[in-house]
Amino acid sequence: MKALPVMAAMTMACGAVHAADAQALYVRSLAATCANCHGTDGRTVDGSAVPALAGMPATYLVEQMKAFKAGTRQATVMHQIAKGYDDRQIDQIAAYFAAQKK
């Protein structure tokens, strides 16, 4: 009879791990939308005119994305792209790139 609570705890733990994996995958997929211009995981090729995002401070990235979204920072396409994200998504993307090694 003690096996039932243990199995229930294991099932809950697996569910929590699955939820964490799903969240990490979701954030990574948000960040992947930046790869066309900013490179895989925010690493541009040497000599690129587009800035690398990997390792940038999250607060700086959030400020810039919000400025693009508000139209207070000039851009070619970023002002349109930024409008597609809500504040939580911007925070998640910024945290993802801040955690990447340069």
C-alpha positions in Angstrom: 0.0 0.0 0.0 2.9 2.4 0.5 3.8 2.1 -3.2 0.7 4.1 -4.2 1.9 7.4 -2.5 5.4 6.8 -3.9 4.0 6.3 -7.4 1.9 9.4 -7.0 4.9 11.5 -5.9 6.9 10.2 -8.9 4.2 11.0 -11.3 3.9 14.5 -9.9 7.7 14.9 -10.1 7.7 13.7 -13.7 5.0 16.2 -14.5 7.0 19.0 -12.9 10.1 18.0 -15.0 8.0 17.8 -18.1 6.5 21.3 -17.4 10.0 22.7 -16.9 11.2 21.1 -20.1 8.2 22.4 -22.0 8.8 25.9 -20.6 12.5 25.8 -21.5 11.6 24.6 -25.0 9.1 27.5 -25.3 11.6 30.1 -24.3 14.2 28.6 -26.7 11.7 28.7 -29.5 11.0 32.4 -28.8 14.8 33.1 -28.9 15.1 31.1 -32.1 13.0 33.6 -33.9 16.0 36.0 -33.6 18.4 33.6 -35.2 17.9 34.8 -38.8 19.5 38.1 -38.0 21.3 37.6 -34.7 22.7 34.1 -35.2 22.0 30.8 -33.5 21.8 31.4 -29.7 22.5 35.1 -30.4 26.0 34.5 -31.8 26.6 36.4 -35.0 29.3 35.7 -37.5 32.5 37.8 -37.3 32.2 41.1 -39.0 28.4 41.2 -38.9 26.7 44.6 -38.8 24.0 43.0 -36.6 24.8 42.9 -32.9 25.3 39.6 -31.2 22.8 39.1 -28.3 24.6 36.3 -26.5 25.8 37.4 -23.1 24.2 40.9 -23.2 22.7 41.9 -19.9 19.0 41.1 -19.7 18.0 44.6 -18.5 19.7 46.2 -21.5 17.9 43.8 -23.9 14.6 44.4 -22.3 15.1 48.2 -22.5 16.0 48.0 -26.2 13.1 45.7 -27.1 10.7 48.0 -25.3 12.2 51.0 -27.1 11.8 49.2 -30.4 8.2 48.3 -29.5 7.4 51.9 -28.5 9.0 53.3 -31.6 11.5 55.4 -29.6 14.5 53.5 -30.9 15.0 53.6 -34.7 15.3 50.3 -36.6 14.8 48.8 -40.0 12.6 45.9 -38.9 13.0 45.5 -35.1 10.2 48.0 -34.3 7.8 45.7 -36.1 9.2 42.4 -34.7 9.2 43.8 -31.1 5.5 44.6 -31.4 4.8 40.8 -31.7 6.0 40.1 -28.2 4.3 40.9 -24.8 6.4 42.1 -21.9 6.7 38.6 -20.4 8.0 37.2 -23.7 10.5 40.0 -23.9 11.7 39.2 -20.4 12.1 35.6 -21.3 14.0 36.2 -24.5 16.3 38.7 -22.7 17.0 36.2 -19.9 17.7 33.5 -22.5 20.3 35.6 -24.3 21.8 36.9 -21.1 22.5 33.3 -20.1 24.3 32.4 -23.3 28.1 32.5 -23.5 29.6 34.9 -26.0 
